[in-house]
């Protein structure tokens, strides 16, 4: 029985293959605790925009990171 890799090598020419340009944009699944009111806010925005709320949260955090935004808060 032929090895799966042998079959691929015989049927496909990977010599001109290019590296995936989107690998830097891959997402990583994490677990995070978010306040219920914050989730409700993004779910409401999701209904308004038609964009899934998790995508909205990711877009917001990405915008913060790309624009080097910093939190302004103080402990009381």
DSSP file (Angstrom, degrees, kcal/mol; ACC not computed):
  #  RESIDUE AA STRUCTURE BP1 BP2  ACC     N-H-->O    O-->H-N    N-H-->O    O-->H-N    TCO  KAPPA ALPHA  PHI   PSI    X-CA   Y-CA   Z-CA
    1    1 A X              0   0    0      0, 0.0     2,-0.1     0, 0.0     0, 0.0   0.000 360.0 360.0 360.0 133.0    0.0    0.0    0.0
    2    2 A X        -     0   0    0      1,-0.1     2,-0.1     2,-0.1     3,-0.0  -0.440 360.0-112.1 -76.0 143.6    1.4    3.4   -1.0
    3    3 A X     >  -     0   0    0     -2,-0.1     4,-1.9     1,-0.1     3,-0.3  -0.479  24.1-122.3 -70.0 143.5    2.1    6.0    1.6
    4    4 A X  H  > S+     0   0    0      1,-0.2     4,-2.2     2,-0.2     5,-0.1   0.878 113.0  52.4 -56.0 -41.0   -0.2    9.1    1.4
    5    5 A X  H  > S+     0   0    0      1,-0.2     4,-2.6     2,-0.2    -1,-0.2   0.870 105.8  54.3 -65.8 -36.4    2.8   11.4    0.9
    6    6 A X  H  > S+     0   0    0     -3,-0.3     4,-1.9     2,-0.2    -1,-0.2   0.913 108.7  48.9 -62.7 -42.0    4.1    9.3   -2.0
    7    7 A X  H  X S+     0   0    0     -4,-1.9     4,-2.0     2,-0.2     5,-0.2   0.922 111.9  48.8 -63.5 -44.8    0.7    9.6   -3.7
    8    8 A X  H  X S+     0   0    0     -4,-2.2     4,-2.5     1,-0.2    -2,-0.2   0.921 110.5  50.8 -61.5 -44.3    0.7   13.4   -3.2
    9    9 A X  H  < S+     0   0    0     -4,-2.6    -1,-0.2     1,-0.2    -2,-0.2   0.854 113.0  46.1 -62.9 -35.1    4.2   13.8   -4.5
   10   10 A X  H  < S+     0   0    0     -4,-1.9    -1,-0.2    -5,-0.2    -2,-0.2   0.834 119.8  38.2 -76.8 -32.9    3.4   11.8   -7.6
   11   11 A X  H  < S+     0   0    0     -4,-2.0     2,-0.4    -5,-0.2    -2,-0.2   0.736 116.5  46.1 -92.7 -24.3    0.1   13.6   -8.4
   12   12 A X     <  -     0   0    0     -4,-2.5     2,-0.8    -5,-0.2    -1,-0.1  -0.954  67.3-141.3-127.1 140.6    1.0   17.2   -7.5
   13   13 A X        +     0   0    0     -2,-0.4     3,-0.4     1,-0.1    -4,-0.1  -0.870  22.7 171.6 -99.9 107.0    4.0   19.3   -8.2
   14   14 A X    >   +     0   0    0     -2,-0.8     3,-1.6     1,-0.2    -1,-0.1   0.314  50.9 102.1 -95.5   7.7    4.8   21.4   -5.2
   15   15 A X  T 3  S+     0   0    0      1,-0.3    -1,-0.2     3,-0.0    -2,-0.0   0.776  88.3  39.6 -65.7 -25.7    8.1   22.8   -6.6
   16   16 A X  T 3  S+     0   0    0     -3,-0.4    -1,-0.3     2,-0.1    -2,-0.1   0.176  87.0 135.0-107.3  16.8    6.5   26.1   -7.4
   17   17 A X    <   -     0   0    0     -3,-1.6     2,-0.3     1,-0.1    -3,-0.1  -0.349  44.2-144.2 -67.5 145.9    4.3   26.4   -4.3
   18   18 A X        -     0   0    0     -2,-0.0     2,-0.1     1,-0.0    -2,-0.1  -0.853  22.8-102.4-111.6 147.7    4.3   29.7   -2.5
   19   19 A X        -     0   0    0     -2,-0.3     2,-0.3     1,-0.1    -1,-0.0  -0.426  46.7 -99.3 -65.3 139.9    4.1   30.2    1.3
   20   20 A X    >   -     0   0    0      1,-0.2     3,-1.2    -2,-0.1     4,-0.2  -0.465  28.6-155.7 -62.8 118.5    0.6   31.2    2.5
   21   21 A X  T 3  S+     0   0    0     -2,-0.3     3,-0.4     1,-0.2    -1,-0.2   0.627  88.4  61.9 -73.3 -10.6    0.6   35.0    2.9
   22   22 A X  T >   +     0   0    0      1,-0.2     3,-1.6     2,-0.1    -1,-0.2   0.408  69.9  98.3 -95.7   2.7   -2.2   34.8    5.4
   23   23 A X  G X  S+     0   0    0     -3,-1.2     3,-1.1     1,-0.3    -1,-0.2   0.812  80.0  57.8 -62.6 -28.4   -0.4   32.7    8.1
   24   24 A X  G 3  S+     0   0    0     -3,-0.4    -1,-0.3     1,-0.2    -2,-0.1   0.699 102.6  56.0 -72.1 -17.2    0.4   35.8   10.0
   25   25 A X  G <  S+     0   0    0     -3,-1.6    -1,-0.2    -4,-0.1    -2,-0.2   0.342  78.9 128.0 -96.3   6.1   -3.4   36.5   10.2
   26   26 A X    <   -     0   0    0     -3,-1.1     2,-0.3    -4,-0.2    -3,-0.0  -0.258  54.6-129.3 -63.4 150.4   -4.3   33.2   11.8
   27   27 A X        -     0   0    0      2,-0.0     2,-0.5     0, 0.0    -1,-0.1  -0.702  10.3-146.6-101.1 154.1   -6.4   33.3   14.9
   28   28 A X        -     0   0    0     -2,-0.3     2,-0.3     0, 0.0     0, 0.0  -0.982  17.9-127.8-121.1 128.6   -5.7   31.5   18.2
   29   29 A X        +     0   0    0     -2,-0.5     2,-0.3     2,-0.0    -2,-0.0  -0.591  37.9 167.5 -76.9 131.9   -8.5   30.2   20.3
   30   30 A X        -     0   0    0     -2,-0.3     2,-0.5     2,-0.0     0, 0.0  -0.851  35.3-119.2-134.0 170.7   -8.3   31.4   24.0
   31   31 A X        +     0   0    0     -2,-0.3     2,-0.3     2,-0.0    -2,-0.0  -0.970  37.5 170.3-112.6 130.7  -10.5   31.5   27.0
   32   32 A X        -     0   0    0     -2,-0.5     2,-0.6     2,-0.0    -2,-0.0  -0.997  31.7-129.7-142.1 142.5  -11.2   34.9   28.5
   33   33 A X        +     0   0    0     -2,-0.3     2,-0.4     0, 0.0    -2,-0.0  -0.844  31.5 177.5 -94.8 121.8  -13.6   36.2   31.1
   34   34 A X        -     0   0    0     -2,-0.6     5,-0.1     2,-0.0    -2,-0.0  -0.975  34.8-102.7-126.0 137.7  -15.7   39.1   29.9
   35   35 A X     >  -     0   0    0     -2,-0.4     4,-2.1     1,-0.1     3,-0.3  -0.229  27.2-124.1 -56.7 144.4  -18.4   41.0   31.8
   36   36 A X  H  > S+     0   0    0      1,-0.2     4,-2.8     2,-0.2     5,-0.2   0.882 111.8  55.1 -58.0 -40.6  -21.9   40.0   30.9
   37   37 A X  H  > S+     0   0    0      1,-0.2     4,-1.9     2,-0.2    -1,-0.2   0.855 107.1  50.5 -64.7 -33.3  -22.8   43.7   30.2
   38   38 A X  H  > S+     0   0    0     -3,-0.3     4,-2.1     2,-0.2    -1,-0.2   0.912 111.2  47.6 -69.6 -42.7  -19.8   43.9   27.7
   39   39 A X  H  X S+     0   0    0     -4,-2.1     4,-2.5     1,-0.2    -2,-0.2   0.917 110.4  52.7 -63.0 -42.8  -21.0   40.8   25.9
   40   40 A X  H  X S+     0   0    0     -4,-2.8     4,-2.3     1,-0.2    -1,-0.2   0.895 106.9  53.4 -59.7 -40.1  -24.5   42.2   25.8
   41   41 A X  H  X S+     0   0    0     -4,-1.9     4,-2.3     1,-0.2    -1,-0.2   0.947 111.9  43.6 -58.7 -49.9  -23.1   45.4   24.2
   42   42 A X  H  X S+     0   0    0     -4,-2.1     4,-2.1     1,-0.2    -2,-0.2   0.827 111.4  54.4 -69.4 -30.5  -21.3   43.5   21.5
   43   43 A X  H  X S+     0   0    0     -4,-2.5     4,-2.0     2,-0.2    -1,-0.2   0.895 109.1  48.5 -67.6 -38.4  -24.3   41.2   20.9
   44   44 A X  H  X S+     0   0    0     -4,-2.3     4,-2.0     2,-0.2    -2,-0.2   0.919 112.1  48.5 -64.5 -43.7  -26.5   44.3   20.4
   45   45 A X  H  X S+     0   0    0     -4,-2.3     4,-2.6     1,-0.2     6,-0.3   0.863 108.2  56.4 -62.2 -35.4  -23.9   45.7   18.0
   46   46 A X  H  X S+     0   0    0     -4,-2.1     4,-2.8     1,-0.2     5,-0.4   0.913 107.3  47.0 -62.1 -44.3  -23.9   42.4   16.3
   47   47 A X  H  < S+     0   0    0     -4,-2.0    -1,-0.2     1,-0.2    -2,-0.2   0.883 114.6  48.1 -64.5 -38.1  -27.7   42.6   15.7
   48   48 A X  H  < S+     0   0    0     -4,-2.0    -2,-0.2     1,-0.2    -1,-0.2   0.884 124.2  29.3 -69.6 -39.9  -27.3   46.2   14.4
   49   49 A X  H  < S-     0   0    0     -4,-2.6    -2,-0.2     2,-0.2    -3,-0.2   0.692  96.8-126.8 -97.6 -20.7  -24.4   45.4   12.0
   50   50 A X     <  +     0   0    0     -4,-2.8     2,-0.4     1,-0.3    -3,-0.2   0.593  69.9 125.7  81.0  10.1  -25.1   41.8   11.1
   51   51 A X  S    S-     0   0    0     -5,-0.4    -1,-0.3    -6,-0.3    -2,-0.2  -0.878  72.2-102.5-102.3 132.4  -21.5   40.9   12.1
   52   52 A X    >>  -     0   0    0     -2,-0.4     4,-2.1     1,-0.1     3,-0.5  -0.220  29.0-124.0 -53.5 140.7  -21.1   38.1   14.7
   53   53 A X  H 3> S+     0   0    0      1,-0.3     4,-2.3     2,-0.2     5,-0.2   0.830 109.9  54.8 -61.7 -34.0  -20.3   39.5   18.2
   54   54 A X  H 3> S+     0   0    0      1,-0.2     4,-2.2     2,-0.2    -1,-0.3   0.874 108.1  50.2 -66.9 -35.2  -17.1   37.5   18.5
   55   55 A X  H <> S+     0   0    0     -3,-0.5     4,-2.8     2,-0.2    -2,-0.2   0.897 109.0  52.0 -66.6 -40.6  -15.9   39.0   15.3
   56   56 A X  H  X S+     0   0    0     -4,-2.1     4,-2.5     2,-0.2    -2,-0.2   0.916 109.3  49.2 -61.5 -43.7  -16.8   42.5   16.5
   57   57 A X  H  X S+     0   0    0     -4,-2.3     4,-2.5     1,-0.2     5,-0.2   0.928 112.6  48.2 -61.2 -44.3  -14.8   41.9   19.7
   58   58 A X  H  X S+     0   0    0     -4,-2.2     4,-2.6     1,-0.2    -2,-0.2   0.914 111.2  50.1 -62.7 -43.1  -11.8   40.7   17.6
   59   59 A X  H  X S+     0   0    0     -4,-2.8     4,-2.3     2,-0.2    -1,-0.2   0.901 111.6  48.7 -61.6 -41.1  -12.1   43.7   15.3
   60   60 A X  H  X S+     0   0    0     -4,-2.5     4,-2.1     2,-0.2    -2,-0.2   0.938 113.7  44.8 -65.6 -46.7  -12.2   46.1   18.2
   61   61 A X  H  X S+     0   0    0     -4,-2.5     4,-2.4     2,-0.2    -2,-0.2   0.882 112.5  52.4 -65.3 -37.9   -9.1   44.5   19.9
   62   62 A X  H  X S+     0   0    0     -4,-2.6     4,-3.0    -5,-0.2     5,-0.2   0.916 108.1  51.3 -62.7 -43.3   -7.3   44.4   16.6
   63   63 A X  H  X S+     0   0    0     -4,-2.3     4,-1.9     1,-0.2    -2,-0.2   0.911 110.0  49.9 -59.9 -43.0   -7.9   48.1   16.1
   64   64 A X  H  <>S+     0   0    0     -4,-2.1     5,-2.6     1,-0.2    -2,-0.2   0.925 114.3  44.2 -61.0 -44.9   -6.6   48.9   19.6
   65   65 A X  H ><5S+     0   0    0     -4,-2.4     3,-1.1     1,-0.2    -2,-0.2   0.920 114.0  48.3 -67.8 -44.5   -3.4   46.8   19.0
   66   66 A X  H 3<5S+     0   0    0     -4,-3.0    -1,-0.2     1,-0.3    -2,-0.2   0.805 116.5  43.0 -68.3 -29.1   -2.8   48.2   15.4
   67   67 A X  T 3<5S-     0   0    0     -4,-1.9    -1,-0.3    -5,-0.2    -2,-0.2   0.256 108.3-123.3-101.1  11.6   -3.3   51.8   16.6
   68   68 A X  T < 5 +     0   0    0     -3,-1.1    -3,-0.2     1,-0.2     2,-0.2   0.863  44.2 179.5  51.4  44.1   -1.2   51.3   19.8
   69   69 A X      < -     0   0    0     -5,-2.6     2,-0.4    -6,-0.2    -1,-0.2  -0.501  11.1-156.5 -76.1 144.9   -4.1   52.5   22.0
   70   70 A X        -     0   0    0     -2,-0.2     2,-0.1     2,-0.0    -5,-0.0  -0.949  18.4-112.3-124.0 144.3   -3.5   52.5   25.7
   71   71 A X        -     0   0    0     -2,-0.4     2,-0.6     1,-0.0     0, 0.0  -0.446  20.1-152.2 -71.4 145.2   -6.1   52.4   28.5
   72   72 A X        +     0   0    0     -2,-0.1     2,-0.3     2,-0.0    -1,-0.0  -0.902  42.3 127.8-119.6  99.5   -6.5   55.4   30.7
   73   73 A X        -     0   0    0     -2,-0.6     2,-0.3     2,-0.0    -2,-0.0  -0.959  38.0-154.0-148.2 163.1   -7.7   54.4   34.1
   74   74 A X        -     0   0    0     -2,-0.3     2,-0.4     0, 0.0    -2,-0.0  -0.995  23.7-117.5-141.4 147.9   -6.8   54.7   37.8
   75   75 A X              0   0    0     -2,-0.3    -2,-0.0     1,-0.1     0, 0.0  -0.674 360.0 360.0 -84.0 133.1   -7.5   52.6   40.8
   76   76 A X              0   0    0     -2,-0.4    -1,-0.1     0, 0.0     0, 0.0   0.375 360.0 360.0-115.6 360.0   -9.7   54.1   43.5
